[in-house]
């Protein structure tokens, strides 16, 4: 079952990269009227959330710098005075595309031996890595929809 969830994660991420592929850095950093964040923030938030949900809560090291986690974790917002740079976007894009394969490999080798369960802001209790992977897939779909709305709003 988890193989299928990771397949869906990979496909969702490929779709998202295609959706934003032609946008400029300025467009990625634009916060449209009526919104409180931008495409760049949502994109980075997906990288961070997957790492927190699957790795940190399993007691494993995240594949992203702590400064990135602090800037894009749930509850944060874009800082218009410090927009995402091209270098950061490229780095996150590479991680974004690589992480599903790493997740699959780590899952297959049994790296997720423990899990510190949490209840998410939506009231879903995640008790193990299987639930975390499934929840993360749903979370990424929600943000894909939000990114599509942001893209329409910026024209």
C-alpha positions in Angstrom: 0.0 0.0 0.0 2.8 2.5 0.9 4.4 1.9 -2.5 1.2 3.2 -4.1 1.1 6.2 -1.8 4.7 7.0 -2.7 3.8 6.6 -6.4 1.0 9.1 -5.9 3.4 11.5 -4.1 5.9 11.3 -7.0 3.2 11.9 -9.6 1.7 14.9 -7.6 5.2 16.4 -7.3 5.8 16.0 -11.1 2.5 17.7 -11.8 3.3 20.5 -9.4 6.7 21.1 -10.9 5.1 21.3 -14.4 2.4 23.7 -13.1 4.9 26.2 -11.8 7.7 25.5 -14.3 7.1 28.5 -16.5 6.6 31.0 -13.7 9.3 33.6 -13.0 10.8 33.9 -9.5 8.9 37.2 -9.2 5.6 35.3 -9.9 6.6 32.6 -7.4 7.1 35.2 -4.7 4.0 37.2 -5.5 1.3 37.3 -2.8 -1.9 38.0 -4.7 -4.6 40.2 -3.2 -6.9 38.1 -1.0 -4.2 35.6 -0.2 -1.7 35.4 2.7 1.1 33.4 1.1 2.6 32.7 -2.3 3.6 29.8 -4.5 7.2 29.8 -3.3 6.1 29.5 0.3 3.7 26.6 -0.5 6.3 24.8 -2.5 8.9 25.0 0.3 6.3 24.1 2.9 5.6 20.8 1.1 9.3 20.0 1.3 9.5 20.8 5.0 6.2 19.1 5.9 7.1 15.8 4.3 10.5 15.8 6.1 8.8 16.7 9.5 6.0 14.1 9.1 8.1 11.3 7.9 11.6 11.8 9.1 11.7 14.0 12.2 8.7 12.3 13.9 10.5 9.0 13.2 13.6 10.2 15.0 15.5 10.5 11.8 17.5 13.5 10.4 15.7 15.7 7.9 17.0 16.1 4.4 16.7 19.9 4.6 18.5 22.6 6.5 17.0 23.7 9.9 16.8 27.3 8.7 14.6 26.2 5.8 12.4 24.3 8.2 12.0 27.3 10.5 11.1 29.5 7.6 8.5 27.3 6.0 7.0 25.1 8.7 3.3 25.3 9.5 2.3 28.6 11.0 4.8 30.7 9.1 4.2 33.1 6.2 6.3 34.6 3.4 8.4 37.6 4.3 8.0 40.1 1.4 11.2 41.8 2.5 13.1 38.5 2.0 11.6 36.6 -0.9 12.9 33.2 -1.9 16.0 33.4 -4.0 16.7 31.6 -7.3 19.4 29.5 -5.5 17.0 28.5 -2.7 14.3 27.6 -5.2 16.6 25.4 -7.3 17.9 23.7 -4.2 14.4 23.0 -2.9 13.2 21.9 -6.4 16.0 19.3 -6.4 15.1 18.1 -2.9 11.3 18.1 -3.8 11.9 15.8 -6.7 14.5 13.5 -5.0 12.6 13.0 -1.7 10.0 10.5 -2.8 12.7 8.2 -4.1 14.6 8.5 -0.8 11.4 7.9 1.1 10.7 4.8 -0.9 14.3 3.5 -0.3 14.2 4.3 3.4 10.8 2.7 3.8 11.9 -0.5 2.0 15.0 -0.8 4.2 12.9 -0.4 7.4 14.5 2.9 8.5 11.2 4.0 10.1 11.5 1.9 13.3 9.8 4.3 15.7 7.3 7.1 15.3 6.3 9.9 17.7 2.6 10.2 17.0 0.8 13.5 16.6 -2.6 14.9 16.0 -2.6 17.3 13.1 -4.3 20.6 12.9 -7.0 18.9 10.9 -7.6 16.5 13.8 -6.1 13.5 12.1 -4.0 11.3 14.5 -0.8 10.0 12.9 0.4 7.0 14.9 3.0 5.5 12.6 4.9 6.1 9.4 2.2 4.5 7.2 -0.3 7.0 8.4 2.2 9.8 8.0 2.9 8.9 4.4 -0.8 8.7 3.6 -1.5 12.0 5.3 1.4 13.7 3.6 0.0 12.6 0.2 -3.4 14.2 1.0 -1.6 17.3 2.3 0.3 17.7 -0.9 -2.9 17.4 -2.9 -4.4 20.2 -0.9 -1.5 22.5 -1.5 -1.4 21.6 -5.2 -5.0 23.0 -5.3 -4.0 26.1 -3.4 -1.0 26.6 -5.8 -3.3 26.3 -8.8 -5.5 29.0 -7.2 -2.5 31.2 -6.5 -1.3 30.8 -10.1 -4.7 31.8 -11.5 -4.7 34.9 -9.1 -1.3 36.1 -10.4 -2.4 35.8 -14.0 
